[in-house]
Amino acid sequence: MALSARRAELADAELLRQWRNDPETRRRSFTTAEISAAEHRAWLQARLASERAAIWIFSDDGGPVGQVRVDVDGGVAEVSIIVAPGRRGRGHGKAMLAAAMPWLRRDFGPGLRPRALVLDDHEASLRTFKACGFRVVGPAARGDGQRATMLELEERG
Ligand SMILES: CC(C)(COP(=O)(O)OP(=O)(O)OC[C@H]1O[C@@H](n2cnc3c(N)ncnc32)[C@H](O)[C@@H]1OP(=O)(O)O)[C@@H](O)C(=O)NCCC(=O)NCCS
């Protein structure tokens, strides 16, 4: 089923917070603590006000499917992705990521390097990024002892 997408708004705060606080998402994140409503709202407000960040929410006839978020810093766009609990393992992660990458370059400029940081044991996420053209560029240096992999989207043509 085709996915539609739109930019997130402040009215999406609770939906996004539910996805972020889902136990599986937290287990796979670098910071695992639950986020309070107030903290999350402040974080989202800053993201929405920034010209160097975007959150796209994808939906189908069954409702919201997930999000792709980017944070641009210098020439790098850090990409993260969450598929809604209950909608995972059906190709939505790959479809959302593939759709969002051209928008990233359209909205933030052509010279960006899309990058993802993924915990080493997170097979589903590693496979999702690799399936969409990301390649491992090395271990991600972290001060907290967590083992992570850095992937970047390979330039085409
Ligand atoms: C990681 C995530 C975004 C993947 O999205 P998804 O819709 O479930 O994945 P897809 O169905 O598009 O499958 C993508 C790839 O992952 C593989 N995959 C999916 N679920 C998997 C699982 N539980 N274990 C291992 N591989 C899995 C698929 O086989 C596919 O790989 P392939 O193309 O080589 O066959 C989703 O599971 C999720 O939101 N997880 C919680 C949040 C999270 O961890 N985000 C990423 C943080 S780095």
The ligand as an ORCA input file, in Angstrom:
! r2SCAN-3c Opt
* xyz 0 1
  C      14.636     -0.739     12.523
  C      13.279     -0.468     11.857
  C      13.202      1.008     11.476
  C      13.184     -1.309     10.576
  O      11.946     -1.033      9.931
  P      11.001     -2.248      9.474
  O       9.846     -1.692      8.753
  O      10.736     -3.094     10.664
  O      11.980     -3.031      8.484
  P      11.650     -3.587      7.021
  O      10.468     -4.474      7.094
  O      11.636     -2.434      6.048
  O      12.938     -4.491      6.770
  C      14.203     -3.901      6.543
  C      15.291     -4.964      6.642
  O      15.428     -5.390      7.996
  C      15.199     -6.790      8.111
  N      14.475     -7.004      9.332
  C      13.257     -6.514      9.669
  N      12.947     -6.890     10.928
  C      13.992     -7.627     11.368
  C      14.272     -8.281     12.608
  N      13.400     -8.258     13.622
  N      15.465     -8.920     12.731
  C      16.357     -8.935     11.715
  N      16.146     -8.322     10.519
  C      14.971     -7.688     10.363
  C      14.399     -7.147      6.884
  O      14.577     -8.514      6.528
  C      14.997     -6.220      5.847
  O      16.269     -6.687      5.423
  P      16.527     -7.219      3.917
  O      16.090     -6.111      2.986
  O      18.009     -7.456      3.896
  O      15.688     -8.434      3.797
  C      12.082     -0.848     12.805
  O      12.184     -2.183     13.153
  C      11.983      0.023     14.058
  O      11.386      1.081     14.013
  N      12.556     -0.426     15.190
  C      12.488      0.328     16.444
  C      13.152      1.690     16.317
  C      14.582      1.549     15.892
  O      15.278      0.662     16.354
  N      15.029      2.440     15.012
  C      16.376      2.411     14.490
  C      17.347      3.022     15.410
  S      18.986      2.977     14.694
*
